[in-house]
Amino acid sequence: MIVTGYLKADTLFINLSGEMDECAAREARTRCDKLIDDNTAAKRIVINLSNVAFMDSTGIGFLIGRYKKAARLNLPVYIQKPNFAADKILNLSGIYTLIPKAE
């Protein structure tokens, strides 16, 4: 899992690429949390999933963990461009009630 990010205006964009499974989640959490900690000027976070080839329930846990971290900092989180399979899992899990899709 490759995690990259950048701050544009007042939005922290976090891009995930690869497979989000148990093997990749630990390092992805660490990198993502560092991006959040290093960009305290952000007013919102957008997590781009367009390059995530596979996601299982570990990915849901990953997203909820980042949501909780951002909530402690009063930052709204949005999910951007999930592929069809990831979108189906996210819909079934009900995660969009916590983390809406970015348009």
C-alpha positions in Angstrom: 0.0 0.0 0.0 1.4 3.3 -1.1 0.2 6.4 0.9 0.9 9.9 -0.4 -0.6 13.2 0.5 -0.6 16.9 0.0 -2.2 20.0 1.3 -4.1 22.1 -1.2 -5.7 25.3 0.1 -7.2 24.0 3.4 -7.8 20.4 2.3 -5.5 17.5 3.1 -5.7 15.0 0.2 -4.6 11.5 1.1 -4.1 9.1 -1.8 -4.0 5.3 -1.3 -2.7 2.9 -3.9 -2.5 -0.8 -3.9 -4.2 -3.4 -1.8 -5.8 -2.6 1.6 -5.6 -5.8 3.6 -4.2 -6.8 7.0 -0.7 -7.0 5.7 -0.7 -3.4 4.4 -2.9 -1.7 7.0 -0.3 -1.2 9.7 2.1 0.8 7.6 -0.7 2.6 5.9 -2.1 3.7 9.3 1.3 5.0 10.4 1.9 7.0 7.2 -1.7 8.4 7.1 -1.6 9.4 10.7 1.8 11.2 10.1 0.2 13.1 7.2 -2.6 14.2 9.4 -0.3 15.2 12.3 2.0 17.1 9.9 -0.8 19.1 8.3 -2.5 20.8 11.2 -3.6 23.7 9.0 -6.1 21.4 7.1 -9.8 22.1 7.6 -10.9 18.8 6.0 -9.4 15.5 4.8 -10.2 13.7 1.5 -9.1 10.1 1.2 -8.8 9.1 -2.5 -9.4 5.4 -3.1 -9.3 5.4 -6.9 -6.1 3.4 -7.0 -7.0 0.8 -4.3 -7.2 -2.5 -6.2 -8.5 -4.5 -3.3 -10.1 -3.8 0.1 -11.5 -6.1 2.7 -12.9 -5.4 6.2 -9.4 -4.2 7.3 -9.9 -1.2 5.0 -13.1 -0.4 6.7 -11.3 -0.5 10.1 -8.6 1.7 8.6 -11.0 4.3 7.4 -12.9 4.4 10.7 -9.6 4.8 12.6 -8.7 7.8 10.5 -12.2 9.2 10.9 -11.8 8.9 14.7 -8.4 10.6 14.6 -9.8 13.4 12.5 -12.9 13.8 14.7 -10.6 14.4 17.7 -9.1 17.3 15.7 -12.6 18.5 14.5 -11.8 17.7 10.9 -14.4 16.3 8.5 -13.3 13.3 6.4 -14.6 12.4 2.9 -14.0 9.4 0.7 -13.2 10.1 -2.9 -13.4 7.9 -6.0 -13.8 4.3 -4.6 -13.8 1.7 -7.3 -16.9 -0.4 -7.8 -15.9 -3.3 -5.5 -14.7 -0.9 -2.7 -17.8 1.2 -3.1 -20.0 -1.9 -2.7 -18.2 -2.9 0.5 -18.3 0.6 1.9 -22.1 0.8 1.1 -22.8 -2.5 2.8 -20.8 -1.5 5.9 -22.7 1.7 6.3 -19.5 3.7 6.5 -20.9 6.5 4.3 -23.1 7.5 7.3 -19.8 8.5 9.0 -17.6 9.4 6.1 -19.5 10.8 3.1 -18.3 10.6 -0.5 -16.6 13.7 -1.9 -18.1 14.8 -5.2 
